[in-house]
Amino acid sequence: MHEESDLTAQLKELTERVDLLESVREVNALRNRLPRLINDNEWERVGELFSTDAYLDYGDLGRADGRTAISEYFAGLPARIEKDAMTSGVLVKQFVHGHEVEISGSRATGVCDFEERVVFKEQSFMVAGKFLDEYIRVDRRWLFARIELNPFWVIPHGKGYAQ
């Protein structure tokens, strides 16, 4: 009987560990999906990655409350960048690094650094910063509950870091 209870406890522990690892894997996939949609110029699909009551805080670049507003924010972002830069032909490529995740039941937090290349018709910029994320599992699917962007710098490529 003692052996059975040990096996039951081991099975329970292994199941919990597998569930945790699967959650971490799914949250990492979610975090990687957002820049992939941006890089593939599928801005209108970014809202699919957010919960209905999510919050987006991009500081000076804007804020949005709720999936619908976040969808509209991202769908309109290329046009806003072009308008602010008074140019056309904007290209944005974003890359995330070092994503760390902490899972707590159906909620999670994450942090990652990012680099971004923004190219306007005549000038390119190096952008870097950090994302602070909160995630929620809804119907067995992980979604963003909150994203906060903390920029480190935005530097015209020609000037480089030293100038």
C-alpha positions as CSV (number, residue, x, y, z in Angstrom):
1,M,0.0,0.0,0.0
2,H,2.9,2.3,0.8
3,E,4.3,1.8,-2.7
4,E,1.0,2.8,-4.3
5,S,0.8,6.1,-2.3
6,D,4.3,6.9,-3.4
7,L,3.5,6.2,-7.0
8,T,0.3,8.3,-6.7
9,A,2.3,11.2,-5.2
10,Q,5.0,10.9,-7.9
11,L,2.4,10.9,-10.6
12,K,0.7,14.0,-9.2
13,E,4.1,15.8,-8.9
14,L,5.1,14.8,-12.5
15,T,1.7,15.9,-13.8
16,E,2.0,19.3,-12.1
17,R,5.6,19.7,-13.5
18,V,4.4,18.9,-17.0
19,D,1.5,21.3,-16.7
20,L,3.9,24.0,-15.6
21,L,6.4,23.3,-18.4
22,E,3.6,23.3,-21.0
23,S,2.3,26.6,-19.6
24,V,5.8,28.2,-19.9
25,R,6.1,26.8,-23.4
26,E,2.7,28.2,-24.4
27,V,3.4,31.7,-22.9
28,N,6.8,31.8,-24.7
29,A,5.0,30.9,-28.0
30,L,2.5,33.7,-27.3
31,R,5.3,36.3,-26.6
32,N,7.0,35.3,-29.8
33,R,3.8,35.4,-31.9
34,L,3.3,39.1,-31.3
35,P,6.5,40.3,-33.0
36,R,6.1,37.7,-35.7
37,L,2.7,39.2,-36.6
38,I,4.3,42.6,-36.7
39,N,7.3,41.4,-38.8
40,D,4.9,39.8,-41.2
41,N,2.9,43.0,-41.5
42,E,-0.2,41.4,-40.0
43,W,-0.9,44.3,-37.6
44,E,-4.7,43.7,-37.8
45,R,-4.3,40.3,-36.2
46,V,-2.3,41.3,-33.1
47,G,-5.6,41.8,-31.1
48,E,-6.2,38.1,-31.3
49,L,-3.4,37.6,-28.7
50,F,-5.2,39.6,-26.0
51,S,-7.9,38.9,-23.4
52,T,-11.1,40.9,-23.8
53,D,-10.2,43.1,-20.8
54,A,-6.4,43.4,-21.6
55,Y,-4.5,46.7,-21.2
56,L,-1.7,48.0,-23.4
57,D,0.7,50.7,-22.1
58,Y,3.2,51.8,-24.7
59,G,3.8,55.1,-22.9
60,D,4.3,58.0,-25.3
61,L,3.3,55.7,-28.2
62,G,-0.2,55.3,-26.7
63,R,-2.4,53.2,-24.5
64,A,-5.4,51.0,-25.2
65,D,-7.9,49.3,-22.9
66,G,-9.6,46.1,-24.0
67,R,-9.1,43.7,-26.9
68,T,-11.1,45.9,-29.4
69,A,-9.2,49.0,-28.6
70,I,-5.9,47.1,-28.7
71,S,-6.8,45.6,-32.1
72,E,-7.6,49.1,-33.4
73,Y,-4.4,50.5,-31.9
74,F,-2.1,47.9,-33.7
75,A,-4.1,48.0,-36.9
76,G,-3.6,51.8,-37.1
77,L,0.0,51.9,-35.8
78,P,1.8,51.8,-39.2
79,A,-0.4,54.8,-40.5
80,R,0.3,56.7,-37.2
81,I,4.1,56.1,-37.6
82,E,4.0,57.3,-41.2
83,K,1.9,60.4,-40.2
84,D,4.3,61.3,-37.3
85,A,7.3,60.8,-39.6
86,M,5.6,62.6,-42.5
87,T,6.7,59.9,-44.8
88,S,5.5,56.6,-46.4
89,G,7.0,53.2,-46.7
90,V,7.4,52.4,-43.0
91,L,9.1,49.0,-42.2
92,V,9.1,47.7,-38.6
93,K,11.0,44.5,-37.6
94,Q,10.9,43.5,-33.9
95,F,13.0,40.9,-32.1
96,V,12.5,39.7,-28.5
97,H,15.2,38.2,-26.3
98,G,15.6,36.5,-22.9
99,H,11.9,36.0,-22.1
100,E,11.5,35.0,-18.4
101,V,8.1,33.6,-17.3
102,E,6.6,33.0,-13.8
103,I,3.4,30.9,-13.8
104,S,0.9,31.1,-10.9
105,G,-2.2,29.0,-11.7
106,S,-4.1,30.6,-14.6
107,R,-2.0,33.8,-14.4
108,A,1.6,34.5,-15.3
109,T,4.0,37.3,-15.6
110,G,6.9,37.8,-18.0
111,V,9.7,40.1,-18.9
112,C,11.8,40.3,-22.1
113,D,14.1,42.7,-23.8
114,F,13.5,43.7,-27.4
115,E,15.3,45.3,-30.3
116,E,13.5,46.9,-33.2
117,R,14.5,48.3,-36.5
118,V,12.2,51.0,-37.8
119,V,12.9,52.1,-41.3
120,F,11.2,55.1,-42.9
121,K,11.7,56.0,-46.5
122,E,15.0,57.8,-45.9
123,Q,16.1,57.0,-42.4
124,S,16.3,54.0,-40.1
125,F,16.3,53.8,-36.3
126,M,17.6,51.4,-33.7
127,V,15.1,50.9,-30.9
128,A,15.6,48.8,-27.7
129,G,13.6,48.3,-24.5
130,K,11.9,46.0,-22.2
131,F,8.4,44.5,-22.1
132,L,6.7,43.8,-18.8
133,D,3.8,41.4,-19.5
134,E,0.9,39.8,-17.6
135,Y,-0.8,36.8,-19.0
136,I,-4.1,35.0,-18.3
137,R,-5.3,31.5,-19.3
138,V,-8.8,31.7,-20.8
139,D,-10.5,28.5,-22.0
140,R,-7.1,26.6,-21.9
141,R,-5.4,29.3,-24.1
142,W,-2.8,31.8,-22.8
143,L,-3.4,35.4,-23.8
144,F,-1.9,38.8,-22.9
145,A,-3.7,40.5,-20.0
146,R,-1.3,43.5,-20.0
147,I,1.8,44.7,-21.8
148,E,3.9,47.6,-20.6
149,L,6.7,48.9,-22.9
150,N,9.7,50.5,-21.3
151,P,12.0,51.9,-24.0
152,F,15.8,52.1,-23.4
153,W,16.5,54.2,-26.5
154,V,15.5,55.3,-30.0
155,I,18.6,56.2,-32.0
156,P,18.9,57.2,-35.7
157,H,21.1,54.5,-37.3
158,G,23.5,56.9,-38.8
159,K,24.3,58.5,-35.4
160,G,25.0,55.2,-33.6
161,Y,25.3,54.7,-29.9
162,A,28.3,57.0,-29.2
163,Q,26.7,60.2,-30.5
